């Protein structure tokens, strides 16, 4: 089967009838027609249609080595630097559709699964591990263009350093085995797009202390006993004018509850092996590949922010002010830094012993860790540039009412009518100040983990041997 269309994606998700709960009620009927999910499902469908566009075919798909089918490039395991660059091009085409605000567009999880498939050597000869099943599932997923959500974060009950001493009663764990498979009971966070994907991919985060919490598997989203409990929706009632981003790209975040869920053995990739669960992340290709995808998207998001900032500057004619120029240049410097780190990672990539081309993960770690600091500042800059204009943003209905002509006159920009100026400022507000925008900021603050821990990882990985040796030589010369 080749890459699917948007219509096929919607049809599959509706047919699943997954158990999704919102505001205390189970979502009934076609989930694609529910107000909380309609916008993002349409946007996701548009991505699949873009993937099948004849004008972009060479940049979006490749031929399967086993079937010859057209496969989305986000599933590609790169063998050369050119392959890695093709992946980046495809990822950024999808990111530009949303301005980079869809952190869980299908290419992210496709990359995760491809990275695990490229790391099966880590599972070889490990007890409780089934690398062949993982490879077979990867091939099945790419040939059927499956969509995924995933969950691996434990419930935030006790984050103290001694929390592992407590008897855990919340985190999803293996509670039994049967001839059919393993039995999972408990909860996991934080499945973005939970309930609107074909599959739920579940892996243990590194550092699990209990073997019952060391596992890796994938199951259909409508598996018996699996339920997705949603936070409040940020897809507000209103027009595209009123909520230009939230109306289209609000990716729901969910808590996943497992009520004695049977995971068939053919879908179990590893179980009850703490070492293997950790090594799949630490020594596998999950980190470099996912960081490459994340950085690719964040570059596009920075481009969007830069365009938004400069549009505000031009709309109200404030480009002559030095402080305004300095603020916009902050975004420019961030963008060029991210691009440079990406290119460095690709140029310093190498083919490993398994024949896979792997980017240098250190520049990518730095890029993602840097973006955790940059993005909140970018949103602050948008707010500072917009100032009171971020609050004087009447809705579309106001422009259609009796006072619409007055608003069009009094809220005009330097060279634009009031409605056009307000449309820009509503976009800036939705990006940085609405509930949707606030979620975006929090999301980027913690993408790929706690920023302090990421900086510690960079500290351990960074090779400063030559620099230290240089200082030692200087001291010896002084003596």
N, C-alpha and C positions, 0 to 999 in steps of 0.2 A: 504494500500500500504506500503511495507517495505521501508527501506532506499534505496535511488536511487543510480544508478551507475553514473560514470563520463559521459558516453555516454548520459544517460537520462538528466543529468544536461545541457550539451551542447545543446542538441536538444531543451530543453525548452527555454533556453536563446535565441537561434537563432529564434525560433518561435515567440517570443514576439515582435521583431522588435521595441524595445523601441526607443524613440526619443533622440539620443545621438549626440552632436555636438563637433567637434574637428577641430581646426584651421579654423573656419568659415564655415565648411561644415558638413552637416549631414552624419553620418555614414550609408552607404547603404549596403544591402546584409547581409550575415551572419556575425555578429559581432565577432564570434569566429575565423574568418579568417582574421580579420583586424590586421595589424601589431602592433597596440598599445594595443590590448587586447588578442591577440592569446596566448602569453606566460602565462599570469595569469589565463586565462580560462582553459588552459590545466592543470595548476597546481591545480586549484580548482577542476577540474574533477578528478585528481589523488587522492585528499583528499577523495572524495566520494568513489572512488574505494578502498582506504585503509580502509574506514569505513566498507566496505562490505567484507574485507578479512577474510577468514575462520580461518586463524591462529591467528587473533587478535579479533575475534568476541566477546569474553567475556569482552574484554577491551574497545570495541568501541560502543556496542549497548546494549539495554535492551528491555524487552518485554513490550509493551504497556498494561497498566492496563485495557483499554477499548476494544481493538481489538486483542491484542496478537501479533501485528505486531512488527518487529524489528525496534526500534527507536534509533536514535543517542543519545548517553549518554549526549551530550551537552544540550539536551532538558529536561533532568531529573531534577525534583524538589526534592532535597535530603530530606529524612526523618531521616537519620542517618549519623553519621560521616563517616561510610563506603561508603555511597552513595556519599558524598562530595569527598572522596578520589578517587572513581571511576571516577568522573567527571574530576578531576585533571589529572589522568592517561590518559584519552582519549584526553584531551586538549593538553597535552604534546606530545602525539604521533603525532598529527597533526602539532604541532609547530616544531618538529624535522625535519619534511619533508622540511621546508623552512628555518631552522635555526632561527625561531622566527621572521622573517622579515615580515610575513603576519599578520599585526595587525587586519585585518578584515576578517580572515578566518571564515567560516560559524559558528564555535562554539561561536564566540563573540556575534553575533546577536541572535543566538539560546539561549544563556545565558540571554541576555537582555529580550527577550520575555518570557522566563521561569520565570525570576524574577518578571515581571509584573503580570503574571498569578498567581504567589505565593503571590501577594500583593493585590488581588482583595478586600480583606476586607477593605482596605483603601478607596475604592470607594463606599462601601455600604451606602445606604441612602443619598448619595450626589446628589444634583440636577445636571442634565446634564451628569450623569455618568452611564455607562452600564457595570457593572462587568461581567454579564452573556455573553455579546458579546465578551468580552476580553477572557474569558475562552474558549468559543466555537472556537474562532479564533486560540488560542494557540493549541487546540487539532487538528484542521484542519491542521495547519502548521506542527506540529510534525508528523502527520500521512501521510503527503505528502512530508515530508522532504524538505520544502521550503527553499530557500535561500533569505537573506535579506541584503539590505543596510538601513541606517537610516540617518536622518538629524534632528538636533534640534538647531544648532547654528545660531544666527542672523547675517545678513551681517555686516561687520566691518565698519560701516559708522561713528559712533560717540560713543566712549567708555568713554566719560567723565562721572563724577558722576551725572551730571544733564541731561544726554542724554534722560532720561525718560520723560522730560518735552516737548521734541519735538514731533510734530505730525509725527509718523512713516509713511514712505511711501515705505519702502523696505521690511520689515519683513513680511513673509507670514502670512496672517490673514484671519479670517472668515469674508467674506463680504456679505453673504446672506445665507438664508435657503430656501429650497424647499421641496416638498413632497419626492423628491428623496434623498436628503441629504444636507450636508453643502457645501458651495462654498468657496474654498480657492484661494486667489490671493496673489502674492508676491514671495519672494525668501527665500531660506534657504541654509546654509552651513552645513556641509562640507561632502557630501555623498561619502565616499570612496567606490569604486567598483560600483558607480552609473551607471545604465544601463546594468549591467551584473548579476543582481540578479532577482529572481522571483518577489520580493515585495520591496516596499519602506515603512518603518516604520517611522512615523512622530510623535514626541512628543515635547511638549514645555519644554524648560529648566526651572529649578526652578527660581523664581524671576520675572516672567513675570508681567508687570504692567497693561496690557490691557486685558480684558476678551476675546476680539476677537483673542488674540494670545495664549489662553489657550485651548489646544486640544490634543487629542491622537487618531491616526487612522493608518490603514495600507491599502495600495492600490497596485494593480499590477503595475509594473514598466512601463508598456505601457499604462497606463490610459491616456485618451485624455486630453491634456492640460499640461501634465507633460513633461518637457524636462531637460536633463542633459547636462550642458556645461562643457567640460573638460579643465583642465589645459594642458600645453604642456606634451606630453608623454615622460617618461624617458626610455622607452623600445627602446633602440638605435638599429639601423641597424648594424648587426654584428653577429658573431657566439657565441655559448655558451662559448667558450674559452675567447672571448673578453669581454663579459658582463655576467659573470656566474650567477649573481643574478637578474639584471634588466631584462634579457631576459626571466626569468621565473616568477618573483614575483612582477613585477611592478603593484601595485594596484592604479588604476587611482583615483584621487580626483576630485569631480565635484561640481558645483553649481547647485542647483535644482530650476528651475523656475516653478511656478504654475500660469497658465493662466486661471483663473476662472474654476478651477478643481472641478468637482462634486465628492464628497466623499459619497458613499451610506451610508444610516443610519446604515445598518448592519455592516459596517466597522468602525463606529465611536464609540470609547470606552469612550471618555469624551469630552465635549466641553463647553467653556465659564464658567469654574469653576476654578478660580485662586488657591483657597485653595487646591482643589483636585489634580490639576496639580503639585503643589509643594509637597504635601504630598506623592504622589506616589513615588517621589524620596527620600524625607527626611525620611519618616516613613515606606516606603515599603522596599523591599529586593533588589532593583536595585543596591544600593551601595555595600553591602557585596558580592553579587554574581558576579557582573561584576569585582570588584576588585580582587576577587579570580581567575577569568579567566585571567585577565591581568597579575597578578603576576605569574601565572603558565607559561604563554608564555614568560614573561621576564626572568624567571629563565633559560629557554631553550636558549633564545637569549644570555644570559651571558655565558652559557656553550659553545655556538658557538664562541663567541668572545675570550674566554679563549683558545679554541682549535686553533683558528686562530693565536693568539699571540704566543703560544708555538710552533706552526709550523714554524713561521717566525724565532723564536729563533734558532730552530734546523736547519732550512734550511741554515742559514748563520753562524751558530756556534758561537753565542754570549752569551751562557748561563753562562759563567764564570764571566761576568761583574756584579758587585753588583747592579748598577743602573738598569740593565735589570731585574735582579731577583726581585728587589723592585717593578718595574712596573708591572710585571706579578702577583706578590702577591697582588697588589691592586685589580686586577680582581678577584683573588681567594677569597679575603676577601669580596668583593661585592657579589659574588656568594653564599658563605656560609651564609652571612647576610640575603639575600633574601630567601634562603631555610629555615633558622631558623624562620623568620617572618611568612612564609607560615605555617610551622608546628605549631607554636604558635596559629595562627588564627584558624586552624582546631581543635587543642586540646582544645581550650577555647570556641569552638562553643557550642551552646545550641539549644535545640528544643524549638521553640516559642509557643505561644498560639494557633497558627493555625496548629501545628504539623509538621512544616518545620524546618529542621536542618540548622541553620544560623551560619556561621563562625564569629568569633570576627573581626569586621571591622577595629578596631584601628591598629593592626599590619599590615593589608593589606594597609590601608591608608599610613602608614609609609613606607612600601615596595615600593609602587608606587611613592610616593613623593621622596624617596631616589633614585630611579632609574632615576628620572628626572635629578638628579645631577650626578649620576654615569655614565650614558650612554655617554654623551659628553666627559667625561674623558676617558672612554674606547676607544672611537674612536681616541682620541688624542694619547693614548698609542700605538695603532696599527700604527699610522703615525710615532711616534717617534722610534719605533722598526724597522720599514721598512726603514725609512730615504730616501736616494736617490733611493733605490730600488722601492719606490712607484711611481717614475717617469720613470724609465727605464723598461717600460712594453710594448714592441712592440706587435702588433696584431698577430693573428694567421697567417694571410696572409704573414707577414714578415718571419715567420719560414718556410713557404712553398715556398718562393721565392729563388732567387739565393744566397742571403746572409744568408739563414737559418742555414746552417752548422756553419758559423762563430758565429751567435747569440747563437746557442746551446752551443758553446764552451765558448765564452767570458762572457756570462750571467749565467754560471752554479752556482749552490749552492755549499755548502761544500761537499756534496756527491751526488748531483742530477744534471742532465743535464739542460741546460739553459731553454728549453721550460717548463720543470716541475717547475723550480723556478719561471719563469714568470707567469705560471698559478696560483701559490699560491699568488703572489703579485698582480695579476689582481683581484683575489678574495678579497684581503684585500683592494685594491683601490675601488672596486665596493661597498664594505661594508661601507667605510668611507669617500671617496673623490669624487666619481662620483656624478652626479645629483641625482641618485637613493640613494646613500649613504648619501648625504646631507639632502635629504628629510627624511631618516630614523632618523637622529639625531634630526631634528626639530620636527618630529612626537613624539619621545620619550620625548623630553623636555616638551611637553604640553599635553601628554596623560592624560586624565581624568581631564584636566583643568589647569589653571594657577597655577604654583608651589607655589606661595606666598599664594594664597587662600587656597590651599590644606594644607599648613602648619598652616594656621589660623584655619582650620577645626580640625586638629589634636590637636592644642592648646586647643580648646573648648571641645573636646571629651575626652582628656586624663585625667584619674582619678589619681590625685596626692594628694588626701586628706590625705592618711596615711603619705606621706613624709612631708607635711606641718605640720601635727600634731606632727610628730617626732621632727621637729625643735622647735615647740612651747614648747614641753616637755623639750628639752635641755635648752631653755632659762629660764624656770621656775626652773629647778634644779640649774642653775647658780645663780638665785636670792636667 
